[in-house]
Amino acid sequence: MKLINLILITLISFSAYSCSKDSSTPDPEIPGQGGEEKPVDQNSGTIVVMSYNTRHSAPYYGTSGDTQANEQGIADVIKSKSAHIVCLQEIDSCNSRTSYVDQAKKIAQLAGYPYYSFFSIMDYRGGKYGLATLSNKQMTDVTTLKMPKEYNGTAITSNTSAGCVTINVDGKNVRVINVHLSLYENERNAQLQYLYDKVIKTTTMPTLICGDFNGVRNSSTLNLILSL
């Protein structure tokens, strides 16, 4: 089993986008579907992966109360990176905070990705809140993995999930795990160990784990990722 450790910089940063199920199958509203994939500059065998904490597409930090969501701004940043796979965190789905927009679908459409899947972390304000993975290739084995409240003796207070998908790249299946780990170091380390024990060790395919790790350089969390 080969684990690809991926540490990426997490970027900070109304319309007719109806609420729907996740779309790991083609959506006719999204450009590039129907057998035509989004063109991305690449060398054969190279995967470009982006991780982006969107803060539900709010335009900036430091505001009180709600702010107007700006999915177009998020999509513009994504398009500028020409990634094959995009793992998004803090995504609203059909809730009142962001005008009941299906943000995963809307961002996928605006950024030109034919496939997307939403992974719920929790119910929120009449809809849901969670993660999303976008891809220019078909996703299979799409799974939302609810993280435990305790692992190896560590109590975990944060409510989170991992979004797991399989993507075929040049004839080789790659497992992609999208996460948003706890604010607390001991909890996120337990979450990482759980993912390694229960998901990564159980597959022989190359595995990418990416997302918002809530860790800083040289923290035990990033050191644990490098050691797995």
C-alpha positions as CSV (number, residue, x, y, z in Angstrom):
1,M,0.0,0.0,0.0
2,K,1.3,3.4,-1.0
3,L,0.3,6.5,0.9
4,I,0.9,9.9,-0.8
5,N,1.2,12.5,1.8
6,L,-0.1,15.8,0.5
7,I,0.4,19.1,2.4
8,L,-1.1,22.1,0.6
9,I,-1.6,25.7,1.5
10,T,-5.2,26.3,2.5
11,L,-6.4,29.5,0.9
12,I,-8.5,31.9,3.1
13,S,-10.5,33.9,1.6
14,F,-28.3,34.0,-6.1
15,S,-29.0,32.2,-8.8
16,A,-30.8,29.1,-10.2
17,Y,-28.6,26.5,-8.5
18,S,-31.1,24.2,-7.1
19,C,-30.4,21.8,-4.3
20,S,-29.7,18.3,-5.5
21,K,-27.9,15.0,-4.6
22,D,-24.2,14.9,-5.1
23,S,-23.2,14.5,-8.7
24,S,-20.6,11.8,-9.3
25,T,-22.4,11.2,-12.6
26,P,-22.6,13.8,-15.4
27,D,-24.7,16.9,-14.8
28,P,-25.9,18.4,-18.1
29,E,-25.8,21.9,-16.6
30,I,-22.1,21.7,-16.1
31,P,-19.8,22.5,-19.1
32,G,-17.6,19.6,-20.2
33,Q,-20.0,16.8,-19.4
34,G,-21.1,14.2,-21.9
35,G,-17.6,12.7,-22.4
36,E,-15.7,16.0,-22.8
37,E,-13.4,16.7,-19.8
38,K,-12.2,20.1,-18.6
39,P,-8.8,20.8,-20.4
40,V,-5.9,21.0,-17.9
41,D,-2.3,21.6,-18.8
42,Q,-0.5,18.5,-17.5
43,N,2.2,15.9,-18.0
44,S,1.0,12.4,-18.4
45,G,0.8,10.7,-15.1
46,T,0.8,13.9,-13.1
47,I,-2.2,14.8,-10.8
48,V,-2.7,18.4,-9.7
49,V,-4.7,18.5,-6.5
50,M,-6.0,21.6,-4.7
51,S,-7.3,22.0,-1.2
52,Y,-9.4,25.1,-0.4
53,N,-11.2,26.1,2.8
54,T,-13.9,28.3,1.4
55,R,-15.6,29.5,4.6
56,H,-18.9,28.9,2.9
57,S,-17.8,31.4,0.2
58,A,-18.0,34.4,2.5
59,P,-15.8,37.1,1.0
60,Y,-13.6,37.8,4.0
61,Y,-13.1,37.3,7.7
62,G,-13.7,39.8,10.5
63,T,-17.4,40.5,9.9
64,S,-20.2,40.1,12.4
65,G,-23.1,38.0,11.4
66,D,-23.7,36.7,7.9
67,T,-22.0,38.0,4.8
68,Q,-23.1,37.6,1.2
69,A,-21.7,34.4,-0.3
70,N,-19.4,34.9,-3.3
71,E,-19.2,31.5,-5.1
72,Q,-17.9,33.2,-8.2
73,G,-14.8,34.4,-6.3
74,I,-14.1,30.9,-5.1
75,A,-14.5,29.5,-8.6
76,D,-12.2,32.1,-10.1
77,V,-9.4,31.0,-7.7
78,I,-10.0,27.3,-8.5
79,K,-9.9,28.0,-12.2
80,S,-6.6,29.8,-11.8
81,K,-4.9,26.7,-10.5
82,S,-6.0,24.2,-13.2
83,A,-6.3,21.3,-10.8
84,H,-7.6,17.9,-11.7
85,I,-9.1,17.4,-8.2
86,V,-10.3,20.0,-5.8
87,C,-11.1,19.3,-2.2
88,L,-13.2,22.0,-0.6
89,Q,-14.0,22.5,3.1
90,E,-16.7,24.6,4.8
91,I,-19.3,24.2,2.1
92,D,-23.0,25.1,2.7
93,S,-25.7,23.0,1.1
94,C,-29.2,24.4,0.7
95,N,-29.3,26.2,4.0
96,S,-30.5,29.7,5.0
97,R,-27.1,31.2,5.6
98,T,-26.3,31.1,1.9
99,S,-29.8,31.5,0.4
100,Y,-30.4,27.8,0.1
101,V,-27.8,27.5,-2.7
102,D,-26.2,24.1,-3.4
103,Q,-22.7,25.5,-3.2
104,A,-20.9,22.3,-4.3
105,K,-23.0,22.3,-7.5
106,K,-22.7,26.0,-8.1
107,I,-18.9,26.1,-7.6
108,A,-18.4,23.1,-9.8
109,Q,-20.5,24.7,-12.6
110,L,-18.7,28.1,-12.3
111,A,-15.3,26.5,-12.2
112,G,-16.0,24.1,-15.1
113,Y,-15.8,20.7,-13.3
114,P,-18.1,18.0,-14.7
115,Y,-18.2,16.0,-11.5
116,Y,-18.7,16.9,-7.9
117,S,-19.7,15.2,-4.6
118,F,-20.9,16.8,-1.4
119,F,-20.2,15.2,2.0
120,S,-22.4,16.2,4.9
121,I,-20.8,16.9,8.3
122,M,-24.0,18.1,10.0
123,D,-27.5,19.5,9.5
124,Y,-27.4,23.3,9.5
125,R,-30.1,26.0,9.3
126,G,-32.5,24.0,7.2
127,G,-29.9,22.3,5.0
128,K,-26.4,20.9,5.5
129,Y,-22.8,21.9,6.0
130,G,-19.8,19.9,5.0
131,L,-17.1,19.1,2.4
132,A,-17.1,18.8,-1.4
133,T,-14.8,17.2,-3.9
134,L,-14.7,18.4,-7.5
135,S,-13.0,16.4,-10.4
136,N,-12.6,16.6,-14.1
137,K,-12.8,12.8,-14.1
138,Q,-15.6,10.4,-13.0
139,M,-15.6,9.6,-9.3
140,T,-16.6,6.1,-8.0
141,D,-16.9,4.6,-4.5
142,V,-18.2,7.9,-3.2
143,T,-18.5,7.6,0.6
144,T,-19.1,9.9,3.5
145,L,-17.3,8.6,6.5
146,K,-18.5,10.0,9.9
147,M,-15.6,10.4,12.3
148,P,-15.9,8.7,15.7
149,K,-16.4,10.5,19.0
150,E,-13.6,8.5,20.6
151,Y,-10.6,6.7,19.2
152,N,-7.7,4.9,21.1
153,G,-8.8,6.5,24.4
154,T,-9.0,10.0,23.0
155,A,-12.4,11.7,23.3
156,I,-13.2,13.7,20.1
157,T,-15.6,16.6,20.6
158,S,-15.6,18.0,17.1
159,N,-18.4,17.0,14.6
160,T,-16.8,16.1,11.3
161,S,-16.7,13.7,8.4
162,A,-14.3,12.6,5.7
163,G,-15.2,12.5,2.0
164,C,-13.8,9.5,0.2
165,V,-13.8,9.0,-3.6
166,T,-11.9,6.9,-6.1
167,I,-10.7,8.5,-9.4
168,N,-9.0,6.7,-12.3
169,V,-5.9,8.5,-13.5
170,D,-4.3,7.2,-16.6
171,G,-5.7,3.7,-15.9
172,K,-4.7,3.7,-12.2
173,N,-7.2,4.1,-9.4
174,V,-6.4,6.7,-6.8
175,R,-8.3,7.1,-3.5
176,V,-8.8,10.7,-2.4
177,I,-9.8,11.6,1.2
178,N,-11.0,15.1,1.9
179,V,-10.9,16.1,5.6
180,H,-11.4,19.0,7.9
181,L,-9.8,18.1,11.2
182,S,-10.5,19.2,14.7
183,L,-9.2,22.5,16.2
184,Y,-7.7,20.5,19.0
185,E,-4.3,18.8,18.4
186,N,-5.0,15.6,20.4
187,E,-8.3,15.2,18.6
188,R,-7.1,15.8,15.1
189,N,-4.2,13.3,15.7
190,A,-6.7,10.7,16.8
191,Q,-8.8,11.5,13.7
192,L,-5.8,11.0,11.4
193,Q,-4.9,7.7,13.1
194,Y,-8.5,6.5,12.7
195,L,-8.4,7.3,9.0
196,Y,-5.0,5.6,8.6
197,D,-6.2,2.5,10.5
198,K,-9.7,2.2,9.0
199,V,-9.3,3.5,5.5
200,I,-5.8,3.9,4.2
201,K,-4.4,0.6,5.5
202,T,-7.3,-1.3,4.1
203,T,-6.6,-0.4,0.5
204,T,-3.7,-1.2,-1.8
205,M,-4.3,1.7,-4.1
206,P,-2.4,5.0,-3.9
207,T,-4.1,7.3,-1.5
208,L,-4.2,11.1,-1.2
209,I,-5.3,12.7,2.0
210,C,-5.9,16.5,1.8
211,G,-7.9,19.2,3.4
212,D,-7.8,21.6,6.3
213,F,-5.6,19.9,8.9
214,N,-5.8,22.9,11.4
215,G,-2.1,22.3,12.0
216,V,1.0,24.5,11.6
217,R,4.5,23.8,10.3
218,N,6.3,21.3,12.6
219,S,3.2,20.6,14.6
220,S,2.6,17.0,15.8
221,T,-0.3,16.8,13.3
222,L,1.8,17.4,10.2
223,N,4.6,15.3,11.6
224,L,2.0,12.5,12.0
225,I,0.9,12.9,8.4
226,L,4.5,12.6,7.2
227,S,5.1,9.5,9.3
228,L,2.1,7.5,8.1
